[in-house]
Amino acid sequence: MRFFTWKDKGLTSDCSSLEAMASRFDESAKLMKKLSQKGFKLKKVKERQLIIHSDSDVFEEWGFISEERPFKQLSLIPEDENILNF
């Protein structure tokens, strides 16, 4: 399962007005709704909020970098290099 950690620290730290803060929250809410519509889910692990998706193609379409352990990612690489036709 592909995932990345959602961190909202500093989301509004550079805003100079309440209007700017509200706009930033609106932008974040729109993004969260789009992610939800595309099948992304929120999974809480201890104190971390992970955004997950079961389809690695959809995850990569959005340009996210998976935080999966390297051995989990490497398991997707075929062991038979002849399959790759290099």
PDB file with SEQRES, HELIX, SHEET and CRYST1 records, atoms N, CA, C and O in Angstrom:
SEQRES   1 A   86  MET ARG PHE PHE THR TRP LYS ASP LYS GLY LEU THR SER          
SEQRES   2 A   86  ASP CYS SER SER LEU GLU ALA MET ALA SER ARG PHE ASP          
SEQRES   3 A   86  GLU SER ALA LYS LEU MET LYS LYS LEU SER GLN LYS GLY          
SEQRES   4 A   86  PHE LYS LEU LYS LYS VAL LYS GLU ARG GLN LEU ILE ILE          
SEQRES   5 A   86  HIS SER ASP SER ASP VAL PHE GLU GLU TRP GLY PHE ILE          
SEQRES   6 A   86  SER GLU GLU ARG PRO PHE LYS GLN LEU SER LEU ILE PRO          
SEQRES   7 A   86  GLU ASP GLU ASN ILE LEU ASN PHE                              
HELIX    1 AA1 LEU A   18  GLN A   37  1                                  20    
HELIX    2 AA2 SER A   56  GLU A   61  1                                   6    
HELIX    3 AA3 PRO A   70  LEU A   74  1                                   5    
HELIX    4 AA4 GLU A   81  LEU A   84  5                                   4    
SHEET    1 AA1 3 ARG A   2  THR A   5  0                                        
SHEET    2 AA1 3 ARG A  48  HIS A  53 -1                                        
SHEET    3 AA1 3 LYS A  41  VAL A  45 -1                                        
CRYST1    1.000    1.000    1.000  90.00  90.00  90.00 P 1           1          
ATOM      1  N   MET A   1       0.857  -1.178   0.000  1.00  0.00           N  
ATOM      2  CA  MET A   1       0.000   0.000   0.000  1.00  0.00           C  
ATOM      3  C   MET A   1       0.900   1.238   0.000  1.00  0.00           C  
ATOM      4  O   MET A   1       1.722   1.416   0.899  1.00  0.00           O  
ATOM      5  N   ARG A   2       0.742   2.064  -0.986  1.00  0.00           N  
ATOM      6  CA  ARG A   2       1.522   3.308  -1.088  1.00  0.00           C  
ATOM      7  C   ARG A   2       0.968   4.335  -0.105  1.00  0.00           C  
ATOM      8  O   ARG A   2      -0.242   4.413   0.106  1.00  0.00           O  
ATOM      9  N   PHE A   3       1.861   5.120   0.494  1.00  0.00           N  
ATOM     10  CA  PHE A   3       1.397   6.146   1.432  1.00  0.00           C  
ATOM     11  C   PHE A   3       2.412   7.261   1.573  1.00  0.00           C  
ATOM     12  O   PHE A   3       3.589   7.098   1.251  1.00  0.00           O  
ATOM     13  N   PHE A   4       1.935   8.405   2.063  1.00  0.00           N  
ATOM     14  CA  PHE A   4       2.798   9.491   2.514  1.00  0.00           C  
ATOM     15  C   PHE A   4       2.167  10.105   3.744  1.00  0.00           C  
ATOM     16  O   PHE A   4       0.962   9.984   3.961  1.00  0.00           O  
ATOM     17  N   THR A   5       2.984  10.765   4.550  1.00  0.00           N  
ATOM     18  CA  THR A   5       2.515  11.359   5.798  1.00  0.00           C  
ATOM     19  C   THR A   5       2.003  12.762   5.543  1.00  0.00           C  
ATOM     20  O   THR A   5       2.690  13.579   4.930  1.00  0.00           O  
ATOM     21  N   TRP A   6       0.798  13.040   6.012  1.00  0.00           N  
ATOM     22  CA  TRP A   6       0.227  14.381   5.895  1.00  0.00           C  
ATOM     23  C   TRP A   6       0.654  15.196   7.100  1.00  0.00           C  
ATOM     24  O   TRP A   6       0.389  14.820   8.242  1.00  0.00           O  
ATOM     25  N   LYS A   7       1.313  16.310   6.838  1.00  0.00           N  
ATOM     26  CA  LYS A   7       1.731  17.217   7.903  1.00  0.00           C  
ATOM     27  C   LYS A   7       1.183  18.603   7.573  1.00  0.00           C  
ATOM     28  O   LYS A   7       1.447  19.143   6.499  1.00  0.00           O  
ATOM     29  N   ASP A   8       0.427  19.167   8.493  1.00  0.00           N  
ATOM     30  CA  ASP A   8      -0.110  20.500   8.226  1.00  0.00           C  
ATOM     31  C   ASP A   8       0.567  21.563   9.071  1.00  0.00           C  
ATOM     32  O   ASP A   8       0.043  22.665   9.227  1.00  0.00           O  
ATOM     33  N   LYS A   9       1.722  21.238   9.612  1.00  0.00           N  
ATOM     34  CA  LYS A   9       2.476  22.240  10.367  1.00  0.00           C  
ATOM     35  C   LYS A   9       2.925  23.328   9.395  1.00  0.00           C  
ATOM     36  O   LYS A   9       3.456  23.036   8.324  1.00  0.00           O  
ATOM     37  N   GLY A  10       2.714  24.537   9.765  1.00  0.00           N  
ATOM     38  CA  GLY A  10       3.145  25.642   8.924  1.00  0.00           C  
ATOM     39  C   GLY A  10       2.208  25.955   7.779  1.00  0.00           C  
ATOM     40  O   GLY A  10       2.538  26.767   6.914  1.00  0.00           O  
ATOM     41  N   LEU A  11       1.048  25.326   7.757  1.00  0.00           N  
ATOM     42  CA  LEU A  11       0.105  25.548   6.663  1.00  0.00           C  
ATOM     43  C   LEU A  11      -0.223  27.028   6.504  1.00  0.00           C  
ATOM     44  O   LEU A  11      -0.355  27.525   5.386  1.00  0.00           O  
ATOM     45  N   THR A  12      -0.352  27.722   7.620  1.00  0.00           N  
ATOM     46  CA  THR A  12      -0.712  29.138   7.556  1.00  0.00           C  
ATOM     47  C   THR A  12       0.350  30.039   8.188  1.00  0.00           C  
ATOM     48  O   THR A  12       0.104  31.224   8.412  1.00  0.00           O  
ATOM     49  N   SER A  13       1.503  29.496   8.470  1.00  0.00           N  
ATOM     50  CA  SER A  13       2.521  30.280   9.180  1.00  0.00           C  
ATOM     51  C   SER A  13       3.008  31.500   8.390  1.00  0.00           C  
ATOM     52  O   SER A  13       3.490  32.465   8.983  1.00  0.00           O  
ATOM     53  N   ASP A  14       2.887  31.465   7.061  1.00  0.00           N  
ATOM     54  CA  ASP A  14       3.344  32.606   6.266  1.00  0.00           C  
ATOM     55  C   ASP A  14       2.211  33.563   5.894  1.00  0.00           C  
ATOM     56  O   ASP A  14       2.434  34.524   5.158  1.00  0.00           O  
ATOM     57  N   CYS A  15       1.007  33.312   6.390  1.00  0.00           N  
ATOM     58  CA  CYS A  15      -0.135  34.180   6.078  1.00  0.00           C  
ATOM     59  C   CYS A  15      -0.096  35.456   6.916  1.00  0.00           C  
ATOM     60  O   CYS A  15       0.268  35.439   8.092  1.00  0.00           O  
ATOM     61  N   SER A  16      -0.478  36.553   6.284  1.00  0.00           N  
ATOM     62  CA  SER A  16      -0.415  37.844   6.985  1.00  0.00           C  
ATOM     63  C   SER A  16      -1.788  38.366   7.404  1.00  0.00           C  
ATOM     64  O   SER A  16      -1.888  39.437   8.003  1.00  0.00           O  
ATOM     65  N   SER A  17      -2.853  37.611   7.092  1.00  0.00           N  
ATOM     66  CA  SER A  17      -4.190  38.055   7.480  1.00  0.00           C  
ATOM     67  C   SER A  17      -5.098  36.840   7.681  1.00  0.00           C  
ATOM     68  O   SER A  17      -4.784  35.729   7.255  1.00  0.00           O  
ATOM     69  N   LEU A  18      -6.228  37.086   8.340  1.00  0.00           N  
ATOM     70  CA  LEU A  18      -7.206  36.015   8.513  1.00  0.00           C  
ATOM     71  C   LEU A  18      -7.768  35.569   7.166  1.00  0.00           C  
ATOM     72  O   LEU A  18      -8.038  34.387   6.955  1.00  0.00           O  
ATOM     73  N   GLU A  19      -7.940  36.522   6.266  1.00  0.00           N  
ATOM     74  CA  GLU A  19      -8.424  36.190   4.916  1.00  0.00           C  
ATOM     75  C   GLU A  19      -7.453  35.237   4.215  1.00  0.00           C  
ATOM     76  O   GLU A  19      -7.879  34.267   3.586  1.00  0.00           O  
ATOM     77  N   ALA A  20      -6.168  35.508   4.321  1.00  0.00           N  
ATOM     78  CA  ALA A  20      -5.158  34.634   3.713  1.00  0.00           C  
ATOM     79  C   ALA A  20      -5.190  33.252   4.352  1.00  0.00           C  
ATOM     80  O   ALA A  20      -5.051  32.242   3.662  1.00  0.00           O  
ATOM     81  N   MET A  21      -5.373  33.206   5.667  1.00  0.00           N  
ATOM     82  CA  MET A  21      -5.461  31.916   6.368  1.00  0.00           C  
ATOM     83  C   MET A  21      -6.684  31.140   5.882  1.00  0.00           C  
ATOM     84  O   MET A  21      -6.589  29.941   5.618  1.00  0.00           O  
ATOM     85  N   ALA A  22      -7.821  31.806   5.763  1.00  0.00           N  
ATOM     86  CA  ALA A  22      -9.047  31.156   5.312  1.00  0.00           C  
ATOM     87  C   ALA A  22      -8.873  30.610   3.891  1.00  0.00           C  
ATOM     88  O   ALA A  22      -9.325  29.507   3.582  1.00  0.00           O  
ATOM     89  N   SER A  23      -8.225  31.382   3.043  1.00  0.00           N  
ATOM     90  CA  SER A  23      -7.986  30.953   1.669  1.00  0.00           C  
ATOM     91  C   SER A  23      -7.118  29.697   1.644  1.00  0.00           C  
ATOM     92  O   SER A  23      -7.377  28.775   0.871  1.00  0.00           O  
ATOM     93  N   ARG A  24      -6.103  29.663   2.479  1.00  0.00           N  
ATOM     94  CA  ARG A  24      -5.214  28.501   2.545  1.00  0.00           C  
ATOM     95  C   ARG A  24      -5.970  27.266   3.017  1.00  0.00           C  
ATOM     96  O   ARG A  24      -5.763  26.171   2.492  1.00  0.00           O  
ATOM     97  N   PHE A  25      -6.848  27.435   4.009  1.00  0.00           N  
ATOM     98  CA  PHE A  25      -7.653  26.309   4.481  1.00  0.00           C  
ATOM     99  C   PHE A  25      -8.605  25.817   3.382  1.00  0.00           C  
ATOM    100  O   PHE A  25      -8.813  24.614   3.224  1.00  0.00           O  
ATOM    101  N   ASP A  26      -9.183  26.765   2.624  1.00  0.00           N  
ATOM    102  CA  ASP A  26     -10.065  26.392   1.519  1.00  0.00           C  
ATOM    103  C   ASP A  26      -9.318  25.564   0.474  1.00  0.00           C  
ATOM    104  O   ASP A  26      -9.834  24.560  -0.016  1.00  0.00           O  
ATOM    105  N   GLU A  27      -8.095  25.994   0.136  1.00  0.00           N  
ATOM    106  CA  GLU A  27      -7.283  25.262  -0.840  1.00  0.00           C  
ATOM    107  C   GLU A  27      -6.999  23.845  -0.352  1.00  0.00           C  
ATOM    108  O   GLU A  27      -7.086  22.887  -1.120  1.00  0.00           O  
ATOM    109  N   SER A  28      -6.667  23.722   0.908  1.00  0.00           N  
ATOM    110  CA  SER A  28      -6.375  22.401   1.479  1.00  0.00           C  
ATOM    111  C   SER A  28      -7.617  21.518   1.483  1.00  0.00           C  
ATOM    112  O   SER A  28      -7.535  20.323   1.197  1.00  0.00           O  
ATOM    113  N   ALA A  29      -8.756  22.100   1.804  1.00  0.00           N  
ATOM    114  CA  ALA A  29     -10.010  21.342   1.824  1.00  0.00           C  
ATOM    115  C   ALA A  29     -10.355  20.836   0.422  1.00  0.00           C  
ATOM    116  O   ALA A  29     -10.798  19.698   0.266  1.00  0.00           O  
ATOM    117  N   LYS A  30     -10.156  21.673  -0.595  1.00  0.00           N  
ATOM    118  CA  LYS A  30     -10.422  21.252  -1.972  1.00  0.00           C  
ATOM    119  C   LYS A  30      -9.518  20.080  -2.364  1.00  0.00           C  
ATOM    120  O   LYS A  30      -9.967  19.132  -3.009  1.00  0.00           O  
ATOM    121  N   LEU A  31      -8.253  20.151  -1.975  1.00  0.00           N  
ATOM    122  CA  LEU A  31      -7.327  19.072  -2.277  1.00  0.00           C  
ATOM    123  C   LEU A  31      -7.754  17.779  -1.582  1.00  0.00           C  
ATOM    124  O   LEU A  31      -7.740  16.710  -2.193  1.00  0.00           O  
ATOM    125  N   MET A  32      -8.131  17.874  -0.314  1.00  0.00           N  
ATOM    126  CA  MET A  32      -8.556  16.680   0.430  1.00  0.00           C  
ATOM    127  C   MET A  32      -9.791  16.046  -0.219  1.00  0.00           C  
ATOM    128  O   MET A  32      -9.896  14.821  -0.286  1.00  0.00           O  
ATOM    129  N   LYS A  33     -10.716  16.869  -0.692  1.00  0.00           N  
ATOM    130  CA  LYS A  33     -11.920  16.347  -1.350  1.00  0.00           C  
ATOM    131  C   LYS A  33     -11.569  15.648  -2.657  1.00  0.00           C  
ATOM    132  O   LYS A  33     -12.115  14.586  -2.958  1.00  0.00           O  
ATOM    133  N   LYS A  34     -10.661  16.235  -3.436  1.00  0.00           N  
ATOM    134  CA  LYS A  34     -10.240  15.601  -4.690  1.00  0.00           C  
ATOM    135  C   LYS A  34      -9.556  14.269  -4.423  1.00  0.00           C  
ATOM    136  O   LYS A  34      -9.809  13.285  -5.117  1.00  0.00           O  
ATOM    137  N   LEU A  35      -8.691  14.240  -3.420  1.00  0.00           N  
ATOM    138  CA  LEU A  35      -8.008  12.989  -3.079  1.00  0.00           C  
ATOM    139  C   LEU A  35      -9.023  11.924  -2.684  1.00  0.00           C  
ATOM    140  O   LEU A  35      -8.912  10.771  -3.099  1.00  0.00           O  
ATOM    141  N   SER A  36     -10.000  12.306  -1.891  1.00  0.00           N  
ATOM    142  CA  SER A  36     -11.036  11.368  -1.455  1.00  0.00           C  
ATOM    143  C   SER A  36     -11.820  10.827  -2.644  1.00  0.00           C  
ATOM    144  O   SER A  36     -12.117   9.634  -2.703  1.00  0.00           O  
ATOM    145  N   GLN A  37     -12.155  11.695  -3.584  1.00  0.00           N  
ATOM    146  CA  GLN A  37     -12.911  11.274  -4.770  1.00  0.00           C  
ATOM    147  C   GLN A  37     -12.116  10.301  -5.635  1.00  0.00           C  
ATOM    148  O   GLN A  37     -12.701   9.471  -6.330  1.00  0.00           O  
ATOM    149  N   LYS A  38     -10.794  10.396  -5.599  1.00  0.00           N  
ATOM    150  CA  LYS A  38      -9.935   9.504  -6.384  1.00  0.00           C  
ATOM    151  C   LYS A  38      -9.587   8.221  -5.637  1.00  0.00           C  
ATOM    152  O   LYS A  38      -8.814   7.402  -6.134  1.00  0.00           O  
ATOM    153  N   GLY A  39     -10.155   8.044  -4.444  1.00  0.00           N  
ATOM    154  CA  GLY A  39      -9.965   6.793  -3.720  1.00  0.00           C  
ATOM    155  C   GLY A  39      -8.893   6.795  -2.656  1.00  0.00           C  
ATOM    156  O   GLY A  39      -8.618   5.756  -2.056  1.00  0.00           O  
ATOM    157  N   PHE A  40      -8.278   7.948  -2.406  1.00  0.00           N  
ATOM    158  CA  PHE A  40      -7.295   8.029  -1.334  1.00  0.00           C  
ATOM    159  C   PHE A  40      -8.033   7.940   0.003  1.00  0.00           C  
ATOM    160  O   PHE A  40      -9.180   8.370   0.120  1.00  0.00           O  
ATOM    161  N   LYS A  41      -7.365   7.383   0.994  1.00  0.00           N  
ATOM    162  CA  LYS A  41      -7.940   7.229   2.328  1.00  0.00           C  
ATOM    163  C   LYS A  41      -6.966   7.769   3.368  1.00  0.00           C  
ATOM    164  O   LYS A  41      -5.765   7.876   3.119  1.00  0.00           O  
ATOM    165  N   LEU A  42      -7.500   8.103   4.525  1.00  0.00           N  
ATOM    166  CA  LEU A  42      -6.683   8.523   5.659  1.00  0.00           C  
ATOM    167  C   LEU A  42      -6.557   7.345   6.610  1.00  0.00           C  
ATOM    168  O   LEU A  42      -7.551   6.718   6.978  1.00  0.00           O  
ATOM    169  N   LYS A  43      -5.331   7.053   7.002  1.00  0.00           N  
ATOM    170  CA  LYS A  43      -5.078   5.981   7.957  1.00  0.00           C  
ATOM    171  C   LYS A  43      -4.232   6.571   9.081  1.00  0.00           C  
ATOM    172  O   LYS A  43      -3.167   7.138   8.834  1.00  0.00           O  
ATOM    173  N   LYS A  44      -4.704   6.437  10.302  1.00  0.00           N  
ATOM    174  CA  LYS A  44      -3.954   6.951  11.450  1.00  0.00           C  
ATOM    175  C   LYS A  44      -3.136   5.823  12.052  1.00  0.00           C  
ATOM    176  O   LYS A  44      -3.669   4.765  12.389  1.00  0.00           O  
ATOM    177  N   VAL A  45      -1.848   6.057  12.184  1.00  0.00           N  
ATOM    178  CA  VAL A  45      -0.928   5.107  12.799  1.00  0.00           C  
ATOM    179  C   VAL A  45      -0.207   5.859  13.901  1.00  0.00           C  
ATOM    180  O   VAL A  45       0.626   6.729  13.649  1.00  0.00           O  
ATOM    181  N   LYS A  46      -0.547   5.502  15.121  1.00  0.00           N  
ATOM    182  CA  LYS A  46      -0.042   6.210  16.300  1.00  0.00           C  
ATOM    183  C   LYS A  46      -0.435   7.675  16.158  1.00  0.00           C  
ATOM    184  O   LYS A  46      -1.626   7.982  16.108  1.00  0.00           O  
ATOM    185  N   GLU A  47       0.522   8.576  16.092  1.00  0.00           N  
ATOM    186  CA  GLU A  47       0.197  10.007  15.982  1.00  0.00           C  
ATOM    187  C   GLU A  47       0.390  10.532  14.566  1.00  0.00           C  
ATOM    188  O   GLU A  47       0.373  11.742  14.342  1.00  0.00           O  
ATOM    189  N   ARG A  48       0.574   9.624  13.606  1.00  0.00           N  
ATOM    190  CA  ARG A  48       0.800  10.034  12.215  1.00  0.00           C  
ATOM    191  C   ARG A  48      -0.491   9.891  11.416  1.00  0.00           C  
ATOM    192  O   ARG A  48      -1.286   8.981  11.652  1.00  0.00           O  
ATOM    193  N   GLN A  49      -0.682  10.790  10.483  1.00  0.00           N  
ATOM    194  CA  GLN A  49      -1.804  10.724   9.548  1.00  0.00           C  
ATOM    195  C   GLN A  49      -1.231  10.358   8.184  1.00  0.00           C  
ATOM    196  O   GLN A  49      -0.492  11.139   7.585  1.00  0.00           O  
ATOM    197  N   LEU A  50      -1.573   9.172   7.698  1.00  0.00           N  
ATOM    198  CA  LEU A  50      -1.055   8.700   6.425  1.00  0.00           C  
ATOM    199  C   LEU A  50      -2.136   8.798   5.361  1.00  0.00           C  
ATOM    200  O   LEU A  50      -3.278   8.397   5.586  1.00  0.00           O  
ATOM    201  N   ILE A  51      -1.778   9.327   4.214  1.00  0.00           N  
ATOM    202  CA  ILE A  51      -2.659   9.333   3.055  1.00  0.00           C  
ATOM    203  C   ILE A  51      -2.268   8.092   2.257  1.00  0.00           C  
ATOM    204  O   ILE A  51      -1.118   7.958   1.839  1.00  0.00           O  
ATOM    205  N   ILE A  52      -3.227   7.182   2.044  1.00  0.00           N  
ATOM    206  CA  ILE A  52      -2.918   5.916   1.400  1.00  0.00           C  
ATOM    207  C   ILE A  52      -3.774   5.707   0.159  1.00  0.00           C  
ATOM    208  O   ILE A  52      -4.844   6.297   0.008  1.00  0.00           O  
ATOM    209  N   HIS A  53      -3.271   4.853  -0.721  1.00  0.00           N  
ATOM    210  CA  HIS A  53      -4.046   4.424  -1.887  1.00  0.00           C  
ATOM    211  C   HIS A  53      -3.576   3.027  -2.257  1.00  0.00           C  
ATOM    212  O   HIS A  53      -2.376   2.752  -2.259  1.00  0.00           O  
ATOM    213  N   SER A  54      -4.516   2.145  -2.568  1.00  0.00           N  
ATOM    214  CA  SER A  54      -4.174   0.768  -2.901  1.00  0.00           C  
ATOM    215  C   SER A  54      -3.663   0.604  -4.329  1.00  0.00           C  
ATOM    216  O   SER A  54      -3.029  -0.403  -4.644  1.00  0.00           O  
ATOM    217  N   ASP A  55      -3.928   1.573  -5.194  1.00  0.00           N  
ATOM    218  CA  ASP A  55      -3.499   1.503  -6.591  1.00  0.00           C  
ATOM    219  C   ASP A  55      -2.257   2.373  -6.791  1.00  0.00           C  
ATOM    220  O   ASP A  55      -2.336   3.601  -6.754  1.00  0.00           O  
ATOM    221  N   SER A  56      -1.117   1.726  -7.002  1.00  0.00           N  
ATOM    222  CA  SER A  56       0.136   2.477  -7.130  1.00  0.00           C  
ATOM    223  C   SER A  56       0.137   3.404  -8.348  1.00  0.00           C  
ATOM    224  O   SER A  56       0.797   4.443  -8.330  1.00  0.00           O  
ATOM    225  N   ASP A  57      -0.598   3.038  -9.410  1.00  0.00           N  
ATOM    226  CA  ASP A  57      -0.657   3.903 -10.596  1.00  0.00           C  
ATOM    227  C   ASP A  57      -1.339   5.228 -10.273  1.00  0.00           C  
ATOM    228  O   ASP A  57      -0.864   6.285 -10.689  1.00  0.00           O  
ATOM    229  N   VAL A  58      -2.438   5.181  -9.543  1.00  0.00           N  
ATOM    230  CA  VAL A  58      -3.150   6.409  -9.157  1.00  0.00           C  
ATOM    231  C   VAL A  58      -2.248   7.241  -8.244  1.00  0.00           C  
ATOM    232  O   VAL A  58      -2.155   8.459  -8.397  1.00  0.00           O  
ATOM    233  N   PHE A  59      -1.594   6.583  -7.305  1.00  0.00           N  
ATOM    234  CA  PHE A  59      -0.692   7.272  -6.380  1.00  0.00           C  
ATOM    235  C   PHE A  59       0.379   8.032  -7.161  1.00  0.00           C  
ATOM    236  O   PHE A  59       0.655   9.198  -6.879  1.00  0.00           O  
ATOM    237  N   GLU A  60       0.978   7.363  -8.142  1.00  0.00           N  
ATOM    238  CA  GLU A  60       2.051   7.981  -8.926  1.00  0.00           C  
ATOM    239  C   GLU A  60       1.530   9.066  -9.868  1.00  0.00           C  
ATOM    240  O   GLU A  60       2.234  10.040 -10.135  1.00  0.00           O  
ATOM    241  N   GLU A  61       0.295   8.908 -10.378  1.00  0.00           N  
ATOM    242  CA  GLU A  61      -0.293   9.939 -11.245  1.00  0.00           C  
ATOM    243  C   GLU A  61      -0.332  11.292 -10.543  1.00  0.00           C  
ATOM    244  O   GLU A  61      -0.185  12.335 -11.181  1.00  0.00           O  
ATOM    245  N   TRP A  62      -0.528  11.269  -9.238  1.00  0.00           N  
ATOM    246  CA  TRP A  62      -0.600  12.504  -8.465  1.00  0.00           C  
ATOM    247  C   TRP A  62       0.791  13.033  -8.126  1.00  0.00           C  
ATOM    248  O   TRP A  62       0.906  14.127  -7.572  1.00  0.00           O  
ATOM    249  N   GLY A  63       1.834  12.300  -8.438  1.00  0.00           N  
ATOM    250  CA  GLY A  63       3.202  12.747  -8.205  1.00  0.00           C  
ATOM    251  C   GLY A  63       3.685  12.554  -6.783  1.00  0.00           C  
ATOM    252  O   GLY A  63       4.692  13.140  -6.386  1.00  0.00           O  
ATOM    253  N   PHE A  64       2.979  11.738  -6.008  1.00  0.00           N  
ATOM    254  CA  PHE A  64       3.394  11.505  -4.629  1.00  0.00           C  
ATOM    255  C   PHE A  64       4.546  10.514  -4.584  1.00  0.00           C  
ATOM    256  O   PHE A  64       4.665   9.645  -5.448  1.00  0.00           O  
ATOM    257  N   ILE A  65       5.381  10.649  -3.584  1.00  0.00           N  
ATOM    258  CA  ILE A  65       6.497   9.733  -3.350  1.00  0.00           C  
ATOM    259  C   ILE A  65       6.128   8.859  -2.169  1.00  0.00           C  
ATOM    260  O   ILE A  65       5.841   9.354  -1.079  1.00  0.00           O  
ATOM    261  N   SER A  66       6.139   7.548  -2.396  1.00  0.00           N  
ATOM    262  CA  SER A  66       5.740   6.615  -1.350  1.00  0.00           C  
ATOM    263  C   SER A  66       6.786   6.544  -0.242  1.00  0.00           C  
ATOM    264  O   SER A  66       7.990   6.581  -0.499  1.00  0.00           O  
ATOM    265  N   GLU A  67       6.314   6.444   0.968  1.00  0.00           N  
ATOM    266  CA  GLU A  67       7.191   6.289   2.126  1.00  0.00           C  
ATOM    267  C   GLU A  67       7.297   4.819   2.539  1.00  0.00           C  
ATOM    268  O   GLU A  67       7.769   4.508   3.633  1.00  0.00           O  
ATOM    269  N   GLU A  68       6.853   3.915   1.649  1.00  0.00           N  
ATOM    270  CA  GLU A  68       6.988   2.492   1.946  1.00  0.00           C  
ATOM    271  C   GLU A  68       8.451   2.155   2.169  1.00  0.00           C  
ATOM    272  O   GLU A  68       9.344   2.819   1.643  1.00  0.00           O  
ATOM    273  N   ARG A  69       8.681   1.112   2.958  1.00  0.00           N  
ATOM    274  CA  ARG A  69      10.055   0.663   3.179  1.00  0.00           C  
ATOM    275  C   ARG A  69      10.647   0.221   1.850  1.00  0.00           C  
ATOM    276  O   ARG A  69       9.943  -0.335   1.007  1.00  0.00           O  
ATOM    277  N   PRO A  70      11.948   0.469   1.660  1.00  0.00           N  
ATOM    278  CA  PRO A  70      12.570   0.135   0.372  1.00  0.00           C  
ATOM    279  C   PRO A  70      12.380  -1.324  -0.038  1.00  0.00           C  
ATOM    280  O   PRO A  70      12.182  -1.600  -1.221  1.00  0.00           O  
ATOM    281  N   PHE A  71      12.433  -2.269   0.910  1.00  0.00           N  
ATOM    282  CA  PHE A  71      12.288  -3.669   0.508  1.00  0.00           C  
ATOM    283  C   PHE A  71      10.885  -3.954  -0.013  1.00  0.00           C  
ATOM    284  O   PHE A  71      10.706  -4.862  -0.824  1.00  0.00           O  
ATOM    285  N   LYS A  72       9.875  -3.187   0.442  1.00  0.00           N  
ATOM    286  CA  LYS A  72       8.516  -3.350  -0.080  1.00  0.00           C  
ATOM    287  C   LYS A  72       8.461  -2.829  -1.516  1.00  0.00           C  
ATOM    288  O   LYS A  72       7.807  -3.426  -2.372  1.00  0.00           O  
ATOM    289  N   GLN A  73       9.146  -1.722  -1.776  1.00  0.00           N  
ATOM    290  CA  GLN A  73       9.150  -1.165  -3.117  1.00  0.00           C  
ATOM    291  C   GLN A  73       9.949  -2.057  -4.063  1.00  0.00           C  
ATOM    292  O   GLN A  73       9.566  -2.236  -5.220  1.00  0.00           O  
ATOM    293  N   LEU A  74      11.055  -2.616  -3.577  1.00  0.00           N  
ATOM    294  CA  LEU A  74      11.890  -3.468  -4.418  1.00  0.00           C  
ATOM    295  C   LEU A  74      11.203  -4.773  -4.776  1.00  0.00           C  
ATOM    296  O   LEU A  74      11.545  -5.399  -5.779  1.00  0.00           O  
ATOM    297  N   SER A  75      10.250  -5.187  -3.978  1.00  0.00           N  
ATOM    298  CA  SER A  75       9.548  -6.432  -4.281  1.00  0.00           C  
ATOM    299  C   SER A  75       8.727  -6.318  -5.556  1.00  0.00           C  
ATOM    300  O   SER A  75       8.268  -7.329  -6.087  1.00  0.00           O  
ATOM    301  N   LEU A  76       8.537  -5.111  -6.049  1.00  0.00           N  
ATOM    302  CA  LEU A  76       7.795  -4.905  -7.292  1.00  0.00           C  
ATOM    303  C   LEU A  76       8.689  -5.054  -8.526  1.00  0.00           C  
ATOM    304  O   LEU A  76       8.185  -5.113  -9.648  1.00  0.00           O  
ATOM    305  N   ILE A  77      10.009  -5.114  -8.331  1.00  0.00           N  
ATOM    306  CA  ILE A  77      10.954  -5.234  -9.441  1.00  0.00           C  
ATOM    307  C   ILE A  77      11.151  -6.708  -9.759  1.00  0.00           C  
ATOM    308  O   ILE A  77      11.468  -7.488  -8.860  1.00  0.00           O  
ATOM    309  N   PRO A  78      10.974  -7.110 -11.006  1.00  0.00           N  
ATOM    310  CA  PRO A  78      11.145  -8.523 -11.348  1.00  0.00           C  
ATOM    311  C   PRO A  78      12.580  -8.984 -11.111  1.00  0.00           C  
ATOM    312  O   PRO A  78      13.531  -8.247 -11.373  1.00  0.00           O  
ATOM    313  N   GLU A  79      12.726 -10.207 -10.616  1.00  0.00           N  
ATOM    314  CA  GLU A  79      14.059 -10.740 -10.360  1.00  0.00           C  
ATOM    315  C   GLU A  79      14.730 -11.169 -11.640  1.00  0.00           C  
ATOM    316  O   GLU A  79      15.958 -11.124 -11.722  1.00  0.00           O  
ATOM    317  N   ASP A  80      13.976 -11.586 -12.650  1.00  0.00           N  
ATOM    318  CA  ASP A  80      14.521 -12.026 -13.917  1.00  0.00           C  
ATOM    319  C   ASP A  80      14.730 -10.806 -14.807  1.00  0.00           C  
ATOM    320  O   ASP A  80      13.772 -10.267 -15.361  1.00  0.00           O  
ATOM    321  N   GLU A  81      15.984 -10.369 -14.946  1.00  0.00           N  
ATOM    322  CA  GLU A  81      16.280  -9.162 -15.717  1.00  0.00           C  
ATOM    323  C   GLU A  81      16.005  -9.348 -17.194  1.00  0.00           C  
ATOM    324  O   GLU A  81      15.851  -8.361 -17.912  1.00  0.00           O  
ATOM    325  N   ASN A  82      15.939 -10.591 -17.677  1.00  0.00           N  
ATOM    326  CA  ASN A  82      15.649 -10.838 -19.081  1.00  0.00           C  
ATOM    327  C   ASN A  82      14.253 -10.375 -19.470  1.00  0.00           C  
ATOM    328  O   ASN A  82      13.989 -10.103 -20.641  1.00  0.00           O  
ATOM    329  N   ILE A  83      13.373 -10.288 -18.503  1.00  0.00           N  
ATOM    330  CA  ILE A  83      12.023  -9.841 -18.771  1.00  0.00           C  
ATOM    331  C   ILE A  83      12.025  -8.385 -19.247  1.00  0.00           C  
ATOM    332  O   ILE A  83      11.148  -7.970 -20.005  1.00  0.00           O  
ATOM    333  N   LEU A  84      13.004  -7.628 -18.801  1.00  0.00           N  
ATOM    334  CA  LEU A  84      13.048  -6.203 -19.108  1.00  0.00           C  
ATOM    335  C   LEU A  84      13.596  -5.932 -20.510  1.00  0.00           C  
ATOM    336  O   LEU A  84      13.452  -4.818 -21.015  1.00  0.00           O  
ATOM    337  N   ASN A  85      14.223  -6.930 -21.152  1.00  0.00           N  
ATOM    338  CA  ASN A  85      14.763  -6.800 -22.506  1.00  0.00           C  
ATOM    339  C   ASN A  85      15.769  -5.672 -22.662  1.00  0.00           C  
ATOM    340  O   ASN A  85      15.687  -4.897 -23.614  1.00  0.00           O  
ATOM    341  N   PHE A  86      16.702  -5.572 -21.753  1.00  0.00           N  
ATOM    342  CA  PHE A  86      17.764  -4.563 -21.859  1.00  0.00           C  
ATOM    343  C   PHE A  86      18.952  -5.118 -22.563  1.00  0.00           C  
ATOM    344  O   PHE A  86      19.945  -4.415 -22.746  1.00  0.00           O  
TER     345      PHE A  86                                                      
END                                                                             
